[in-house]
């Protein structure tokens, strides 16, 4: 695949993903927090987003393993590490707590930057600091 085609494909996929986030309400931290507040004013509407994501991923993985070669690359790029270990558990817990407190996770936070929302900017800066800190001090440990 040519570099231009690769960039255009990535751009189209990113735009589609961002549009899906916007339509679903995942760019609105209040909606996310209401979904996570199961003991208060719970908003169950994001369950449909979760269900749709699971269905699309299930179908995508079935197709990927059936053809054994992606359409636009030479090979599948699957994670080599499959063990559930301490760093995975801790990272998942940090992700969940951050999502619950801020109402953002990485994808919607990046998409929300296009709206110019200060909370999204603060979250994205904190996320980058966390990623750099991990790469500099923690990568490979655990």
PyMOL commands that place a pseudoatom at each C-alpha (Angstrom):
pseudoatom trace, name=CA, resn=UNK, resi=1, chain=A, elem=C, hetatm=0, pos=[0.000, 0.000, 0.000]
pseudoatom trace, name=CA, resn=UNK, resi=2, chain=A, elem=C, hetatm=0, pos=[1.309, 3.428, -0.853]
pseudoatom trace, name=CA, resn=UNK, resi=3, chain=A, elem=C, hetatm=0, pos=[1.926, 5.893, 1.988]
pseudoatom trace, name=CA, resn=UNK, resi=4, chain=A, elem=C, hetatm=0, pos=[-0.787, 8.209, 0.614]
pseudoatom trace, name=CA, resn=UNK, resi=5, chain=A, elem=C, hetatm=0, pos=[-3.366, 5.420, 0.492]
pseudoatom trace, name=CA, resn=UNK, resi=6, chain=A, elem=C, hetatm=0, pos=[-2.366, 4.373, 4.012]
pseudoatom trace, name=CA, resn=UNK, resi=7, chain=A, elem=C, hetatm=0, pos=[-2.834, 7.954, 5.273]
pseudoatom trace, name=CA, resn=UNK, resi=8, chain=A, elem=C, hetatm=0, pos=[-6.175, 8.384, 3.496]
pseudoatom trace, name=CA, resn=UNK, resi=9, chain=A, elem=C, hetatm=0, pos=[-7.419, 5.062, 4.881]
pseudoatom trace, name=CA, resn=UNK, resi=10, chain=A, elem=C, hetatm=0, pos=[-6.352, 6.047, 8.399]
pseudoatom trace, name=CA, resn=UNK, resi=11, chain=A, elem=C, hetatm=0, pos=[-8.014, 9.451, 7.971]
pseudoatom trace, name=CA, resn=UNK, resi=12, chain=A, elem=C, hetatm=0, pos=[-11.283, 7.865, 6.802]
pseudoatom trace, name=CA, resn=UNK, resi=13, chain=A, elem=C, hetatm=0, pos=[-11.239, 5.369, 9.682]
pseudoatom trace, name=CA, resn=UNK, resi=14, chain=A, elem=C, hetatm=0, pos=[-10.516, 8.143, 12.194]
pseudoatom trace, name=CA, resn=UNK, resi=15, chain=A, elem=C, hetatm=0, pos=[-13.304, 10.337, 10.812]
pseudoatom trace, name=CA, resn=UNK, resi=16, chain=A, elem=C, hetatm=0, pos=[-15.745, 7.435, 10.955]
pseudoatom trace, name=CA, resn=UNK, resi=17, chain=A, elem=C, hetatm=0, pos=[-14.684, 6.644, 14.525]
pseudoatom trace, name=CA, resn=UNK, resi=18, chain=A, elem=C, hetatm=0, pos=[-14.991, 10.303, 15.572]
pseudoatom trace, name=CA, resn=UNK, resi=19, chain=A, elem=C, hetatm=0, pos=[-18.419, 10.578, 13.957]
pseudoatom trace, name=CA, resn=UNK, resi=20, chain=A, elem=C, hetatm=0, pos=[-19.534, 7.477, 15.828]
pseudoatom trace, name=CA, resn=UNK, resi=21, chain=A, elem=C, hetatm=0, pos=[-18.275, 8.948, 19.107]
pseudoatom trace, name=CA, resn=UNK, resi=22, chain=A, elem=C, hetatm=0, pos=[-20.099, 12.221, 18.447]
pseudoatom trace, name=CA, resn=UNK, resi=23, chain=A, elem=C, hetatm=0, pos=[-23.386, 10.554, 17.462]
pseudoatom trace, name=CA, resn=UNK, resi=24, chain=A, elem=C, hetatm=0, pos=[-23.278, 8.169, 20.436]
pseudoatom trace, name=CA, resn=UNK, resi=25, chain=A, elem=C, hetatm=0, pos=[-22.750, 10.925, 23.006]
pseudoatom trace, name=CA, resn=UNK, resi=26, chain=A, elem=C, hetatm=0, pos=[-19.330, 9.692, 24.146]
pseudoatom trace, name=CA, resn=UNK, resi=27, chain=A, elem=C, hetatm=0, pos=[-17.882, 13.185, 23.619]
pseudoatom trace, name=CA, resn=UNK, resi=28, chain=A, elem=C, hetatm=0, pos=[-20.101, 14.410, 26.456]
pseudoatom trace, name=CA, resn=UNK, resi=29, chain=A, elem=C, hetatm=0, pos=[-18.472, 13.628, 29.821]
pseudoatom trace, name=CA, resn=UNK, resi=30, chain=A, elem=C, hetatm=0, pos=[-21.777, 14.189, 31.635]
pseudoatom trace, name=CA, resn=UNK, resi=31, chain=A, elem=C, hetatm=0, pos=[-23.423, 11.435, 29.577]
pseudoatom trace, name=CA, resn=UNK, resi=32, chain=A, elem=C, hetatm=0, pos=[-20.554, 9.050, 30.319]
pseudoatom trace, name=CA, resn=UNK, resi=33, chain=A, elem=C, hetatm=0, pos=[-20.678, 9.841, 34.039]
pseudoatom trace, name=CA, resn=UNK, resi=34, chain=A, elem=C, hetatm=0, pos=[-24.468, 9.321, 34.031]
pseudoatom trace, name=CA, resn=UNK, resi=35, chain=A, elem=C, hetatm=0, pos=[-23.925, 5.912, 32.389]
pseudoatom trace, name=CA, resn=UNK, resi=36, chain=A, elem=C, hetatm=0, pos=[-21.396, 4.955, 35.067]
pseudoatom trace, name=CA, resn=UNK, resi=37, chain=A, elem=C, hetatm=0, pos=[-23.638, 6.180, 37.932]
pseudoatom trace, name=CA, resn=UNK, resi=38, chain=A, elem=C, hetatm=0, pos=[-25.674, 2.995, 38.352]
pseudoatom trace, name=CA, resn=UNK, resi=39, chain=A, elem=C, hetatm=0, pos=[-26.856, 3.957, 41.857]
pseudoatom trace, name=CA, resn=UNK, resi=40, chain=A, elem=C, hetatm=0, pos=[-28.050, 7.456, 40.942]
pseudoatom trace, name=CA, resn=UNK, resi=41, chain=A, elem=C, hetatm=0, pos=[-29.573, 8.994, 37.826]
pseudoatom trace, name=CA, resn=UNK, resi=42, chain=A, elem=C, hetatm=0, pos=[-28.395, 6.162, 35.588]
pseudoatom trace, name=CA, resn=UNK, resi=43, chain=A, elem=C, hetatm=0, pos=[-28.488, 6.716, 31.815]
pseudoatom trace, name=CA, resn=UNK, resi=44, chain=A, elem=C, hetatm=0, pos=[-28.376, 3.253, 30.216]
pseudoatom trace, name=CA, resn=UNK, resi=45, chain=A, elem=C, hetatm=0, pos=[-28.278, 4.548, 26.612]
pseudoatom trace, name=CA, resn=UNK, resi=46, chain=A, elem=C, hetatm=0, pos=[-24.550, 3.869, 26.185]
pseudoatom trace, name=CA, resn=UNK, resi=47, chain=A, elem=C, hetatm=0, pos=[-25.238, 0.156, 26.566]
pseudoatom trace, name=CA, resn=UNK, resi=48, chain=A, elem=C, hetatm=0, pos=[-26.312, 0.222, 22.912]
pseudoatom trace, name=CA, resn=UNK, resi=49, chain=A, elem=C, hetatm=0, pos=[-22.980, 1.797, 21.967]
pseudoatom trace, name=CA, resn=UNK, resi=50, chain=A, elem=C, hetatm=0, pos=[-21.149, -0.910, 23.926]
pseudoatom trace, name=CA, resn=UNK, resi=51, chain=A, elem=C, hetatm=0, pos=[-23.242, -3.637, 22.326]
pseudoatom trace, name=CA, resn=UNK, resi=52, chain=A, elem=C, hetatm=0, pos=[-22.694, -2.258, 18.816]
pseudoatom trace, name=CA, resn=UNK, resi=53, chain=A, elem=C, hetatm=0, pos=[-18.941, -2.058, 19.458]
pseudoatom trace, name=CA, resn=UNK, resi=54, chain=A, elem=C, hetatm=0, pos=[-18.816, -5.664, 20.635]
pseudoatom trace, name=CA, resn=UNK, resi=55, chain=A, elem=C, hetatm=0, pos=[-20.789, -6.832, 17.589]
pseudoatom trace, name=CA, resn=UNK, resi=56, chain=A, elem=C, hetatm=0, pos=[-18.586, -4.907, 15.132]
pseudoatom trace, name=CA, resn=UNK, resi=57, chain=A, elem=C, hetatm=0, pos=[-15.398, -6.157, 16.823]
pseudoatom trace, name=CA, resn=UNK, resi=58, chain=A, elem=C, hetatm=0, pos=[-16.702, -9.742, 16.837]
pseudoatom trace, name=CA, resn=UNK, resi=59, chain=A, elem=C, hetatm=0, pos=[-17.497, -9.614, 13.126]
pseudoatom trace, name=CA, resn=UNK, resi=60, chain=A, elem=C, hetatm=0, pos=[-14.215, -7.860, 12.344]
pseudoatom trace, name=CA, resn=UNK, resi=61, chain=A, elem=C, hetatm=0, pos=[-12.142, -10.465, 14.162]
pseudoatom trace, name=CA, resn=UNK, resi=62, chain=A, elem=C, hetatm=0, pos=[-14.062, -13.317, 12.517]
pseudoatom trace, name=CA, resn=UNK, resi=63, chain=A, elem=C, hetatm=0, pos=[-13.376, -11.831, 9.075]
pseudoatom trace, name=CA, resn=UNK, resi=64, chain=A, elem=C, hetatm=0, pos=[-9.732, -11.084, 9.912]
pseudoatom trace, name=CA, resn=UNK, resi=65, chain=A, elem=C, hetatm=0, pos=[-9.043, -14.644, 11.022]
pseudoatom trace, name=CA, resn=UNK, resi=66, chain=A, elem=C, hetatm=0, pos=[-11.004, -16.118, 8.110]
pseudoatom trace, name=CA, resn=UNK, resi=67, chain=A, elem=C, hetatm=0, pos=[-9.000, -14.300, 5.436]
pseudoatom trace, name=CA, resn=UNK, resi=68, chain=A, elem=C, hetatm=0, pos=[-5.724, -14.473, 7.405]
pseudoatom trace, name=CA, resn=UNK, resi=69, chain=A, elem=C, hetatm=0, pos=[-4.436, -11.356, 5.599]
pseudoatom trace, name=CA, resn=UNK, resi=70, chain=A, elem=C, hetatm=0, pos=[-5.775, -7.831, 5.894]
pseudoatom trace, name=CA, resn=UNK, resi=71, chain=A, elem=C, hetatm=0, pos=[-6.997, -5.978, 2.825]
pseudoatom trace, name=CA, resn=UNK, resi=72, chain=A, elem=C, hetatm=0, pos=[-4.530, -3.100, 3.096]
pseudoatom trace, name=CA, resn=UNK, resi=73, chain=A, elem=C, hetatm=0, pos=[-1.432, -4.644, 4.706]
pseudoatom trace, name=CA, resn=UNK, resi=74, chain=A, elem=C, hetatm=0, pos=[0.862, -7.620, 4.257]
pseudoatom trace, name=CA, resn=UNK, resi=75, chain=A, elem=C, hetatm=0, pos=[-0.044, -9.321, 7.558]
pseudoatom trace, name=CA, resn=UNK, resi=76, chain=A, elem=C, hetatm=0, pos=[-2.233, -9.132, 10.639]
pseudoatom trace, name=CA, resn=UNK, resi=77, chain=A, elem=C, hetatm=0, pos=[-0.682, -7.254, 13.549]
pseudoatom trace, name=CA, resn=UNK, resi=78, chain=A, elem=C, hetatm=0, pos=[-1.970, -8.968, 16.669]
pseudoatom trace, name=CA, resn=UNK, resi=79, chain=A, elem=C, hetatm=0, pos=[-0.655, -8.470, 20.199]
pseudoatom trace, name=CA, resn=UNK, resi=80, chain=A, elem=C, hetatm=0, pos=[2.125, -10.891, 21.086]
pseudoatom trace, name=CA, resn=UNK, resi=81, chain=A, elem=C, hetatm=0, pos=[1.396, -10.652, 24.807]
pseudoatom trace, name=CA, resn=UNK, resi=82, chain=A, elem=C, hetatm=0, pos=[-1.782, -12.475, 25.850]
pseudoatom trace, name=CA, resn=UNK, resi=83, chain=A, elem=C, hetatm=0, pos=[-1.137, -13.071, 29.568]
pseudoatom trace, name=CA, resn=UNK, resi=84, chain=A, elem=C, hetatm=0, pos=[-3.255, -11.248, 32.144]
pseudoatom trace, name=CA, resn=UNK, resi=85, chain=A, elem=C, hetatm=0, pos=[-0.640, -9.824, 34.494]
pseudoatom trace, name=CA, resn=UNK, resi=86, chain=A, elem=C, hetatm=0, pos=[-0.193, -7.153, 37.140]
pseudoatom trace, name=CA, resn=UNK, resi=87, chain=A, elem=C, hetatm=0, pos=[0.560, -4.255, 34.742]
pseudoatom trace, name=CA, resn=UNK, resi=88, chain=A, elem=C, hetatm=0, pos=[-2.547, -5.102, 32.710]
pseudoatom trace, name=CA, resn=UNK, resi=89, chain=A, elem=C, hetatm=0, pos=[-4.752, -5.190, 35.817]
pseudoatom trace, name=CA, resn=UNK, resi=90, chain=A, elem=C, hetatm=0, pos=[-3.278, -1.955, 37.195]
pseudoatom trace, name=CA, resn=UNK, resi=91, chain=A, elem=C, hetatm=0, pos=[-3.532, -0.209, 33.840]
pseudoatom trace, name=CA, resn=UNK, resi=92, chain=A, elem=C, hetatm=0, pos=[-7.138, -1.303, 33.475]
pseudoatom trace, name=CA, resn=UNK, resi=93, chain=A, elem=C, hetatm=0, pos=[-7.952, -0.036, 36.960]
pseudoatom trace, name=CA, resn=UNK, resi=94, chain=A, elem=C, hetatm=0, pos=[-6.281, 3.321, 36.282]
pseudoatom trace, name=CA, resn=UNK, resi=95, chain=A, elem=C, hetatm=0, pos=[-8.159, 3.583, 32.980]
pseudoatom trace, name=CA, resn=UNK, resi=96, chain=A, elem=C, hetatm=0, pos=[-11.499, 2.833, 34.657]
pseudoatom trace, name=CA, resn=UNK, resi=97, chain=A, elem=C, hetatm=0, pos=[-10.967, 5.259, 37.527]
pseudoatom trace, name=CA, resn=UNK, resi=98, chain=A, elem=C, hetatm=0, pos=[-9.851, 7.980, 35.128]
pseudoatom trace, name=CA, resn=UNK, resi=99, chain=A, elem=C, hetatm=0, pos=[-12.838, 7.358, 32.865]
pseudoatom trace, name=CA, resn=UNK, resi=100, chain=A, elem=C, hetatm=0, pos=[-15.209, 7.521, 35.815]
pseudoatom trace, name=CA, resn=UNK, resi=101, chain=A, elem=C, hetatm=0, pos=[-13.688, 10.686, 37.281]
pseudoatom trace, name=CA, resn=UNK, resi=102, chain=A, elem=C, hetatm=0, pos=[-13.165, 12.637, 34.068]
pseudoatom trace, name=CA, resn=UNK, resi=103, chain=A, elem=C, hetatm=0, pos=[-15.890, 11.188, 31.850]
pseudoatom trace, name=CA, resn=UNK, resi=104, chain=A, elem=C, hetatm=0, pos=[-13.312, 10.820, 29.062]
pseudoatom trace, name=CA, resn=UNK, resi=105, chain=A, elem=C, hetatm=0, pos=[-11.297, 7.952, 27.718]
pseudoatom trace, name=CA, resn=UNK, resi=106, chain=A, elem=C, hetatm=0, pos=[-8.528, 8.460, 25.155]
pseudoatom trace, name=CA, resn=UNK, resi=107, chain=A, elem=C, hetatm=0, pos=[-10.523, 8.254, 21.907]
pseudoatom trace, name=CA, resn=UNK, resi=108, chain=A, elem=C, hetatm=0, pos=[-13.352, 10.595, 22.905]
pseudoatom trace, name=CA, resn=UNK, resi=109, chain=A, elem=C, hetatm=0, pos=[-10.886, 12.968, 24.595]
pseudoatom trace, name=CA, resn=UNK, resi=110, chain=A, elem=C, hetatm=0, pos=[-8.906, 13.351, 21.374]
pseudoatom trace, name=CA, resn=UNK, resi=111, chain=A, elem=C, hetatm=0, pos=[-12.128, 13.773, 19.364]
pseudoatom trace, name=CA, resn=UNK, resi=112, chain=A, elem=C, hetatm=0, pos=[-13.385, 16.344, 21.900]
pseudoatom trace, name=CA, resn=UNK, resi=113, chain=A, elem=C, hetatm=0, pos=[-10.297, 18.471, 21.273]
pseudoatom trace, name=CA, resn=UNK, resi=114, chain=A, elem=C, hetatm=0, pos=[-11.995, 19.477, 18.014]
pseudoatom trace, name=CA, resn=UNK, resi=115, chain=A, elem=C, hetatm=0, pos=[-14.753, 21.071, 20.092]
pseudoatom trace, name=CA, resn=UNK, resi=116, chain=A, elem=C, hetatm=0, pos=[-12.270, 23.182, 22.064]
pseudoatom trace, name=CA, resn=UNK, resi=117, chain=A, elem=C, hetatm=0, pos=[-13.519, 21.953, 25.428]
pseudoatom trace, name=CA, resn=UNK, resi=118, chain=A, elem=C, hetatm=0, pos=[-11.146, 22.858, 28.263]
pseudoatom trace, name=CA, resn=UNK, resi=119, chain=A, elem=C, hetatm=0, pos=[-11.770, 19.591, 30.159]
pseudoatom trace, name=CA, resn=UNK, resi=120, chain=A, elem=C, hetatm=0, pos=[-10.784, 17.660, 27.028]
pseudoatom trace, name=CA, resn=UNK, resi=121, chain=A, elem=C, hetatm=0, pos=[-7.576, 19.690, 26.712]
pseudoatom trace, name=CA, resn=UNK, resi=122, chain=A, elem=C, hetatm=0, pos=[-6.721, 19.097, 30.378]
pseudoatom trace, name=CA, resn=UNK, resi=123, chain=A, elem=C, hetatm=0, pos=[-7.443, 15.372, 30.027]
pseudoatom trace, name=CA, resn=UNK, resi=124, chain=A, elem=C, hetatm=0, pos=[-5.395, 15.071, 26.819]
pseudoatom trace, name=CA, resn=UNK, resi=125, chain=A, elem=C, hetatm=0, pos=[-2.412, 16.874, 28.370]
pseudoatom trace, name=CA, resn=UNK, resi=126, chain=A, elem=C, hetatm=0, pos=[-2.600, 14.658, 31.471]
pseudoatom trace, name=CA, resn=UNK, resi=127, chain=A, elem=C, hetatm=0, pos=[-2.893, 11.582, 29.238]
pseudoatom trace, name=CA, resn=UNK, resi=128, chain=A, elem=C, hetatm=0, pos=[0.214, 12.546, 27.248]
pseudoatom trace, name=CA, resn=UNK, resi=129, chain=A, elem=C, hetatm=0, pos=[2.134, 13.199, 30.480]
pseudoatom trace, name=CA, resn=UNK, resi=130, chain=A, elem=C, hetatm=0, pos=[1.074, 9.762, 31.745]
pseudoatom trace, name=CA, resn=UNK, resi=131, chain=A, elem=C, hetatm=0, pos=[2.106, 8.081, 28.488]
pseudoatom trace, name=CA, resn=UNK, resi=132, chain=A, elem=C, hetatm=0, pos=[5.510, 9.780, 28.441]
pseudoatom trace, name=CA, resn=UNK, resi=133, chain=A, elem=C, hetatm=0, pos=[6.049, 8.977, 32.117]
pseudoatom trace, name=CA, resn=UNK, resi=134, chain=A, elem=C, hetatm=0, pos=[5.187, 5.337, 31.485]
pseudoatom trace, name=CA, resn=UNK, resi=135, chain=A, elem=C, hetatm=0, pos=[7.492, 5.091, 28.482]
pseudoatom trace, name=CA, resn=UNK, resi=136, chain=A, elem=C, hetatm=0, pos=[10.386, 6.768, 30.277]
pseudoatom trace, name=CA, resn=UNK, resi=137, chain=A, elem=C, hetatm=0, pos=[10.171, 5.114, 33.679]
pseudoatom trace, name=CA, resn=UNK, resi=138, chain=A, elem=C, hetatm=0, pos=[7.927, 2.055, 33.606]
pseudoatom trace, name=CA, resn=UNK, resi=139, chain=A, elem=C, hetatm=0, pos=[8.057, 0.468, 30.156]
pseudoatom trace, name=CA, resn=UNK, resi=140, chain=A, elem=C, hetatm=0, pos=[9.393, -3.057, 30.307]
pseudoatom trace, name=CA, resn=UNK, resi=141, chain=A, elem=C, hetatm=0, pos=[8.925, -3.373, 34.075]
pseudoatom trace, name=CA, resn=UNK, resi=142, chain=A, elem=C, hetatm=0, pos=[6.340, -5.586, 35.687]
for i in range(1, 142): cmd.bond("trace and resi %d" % i, "trace and resi %d" % (i + 1))
show_as sticks, trace
zoom trace
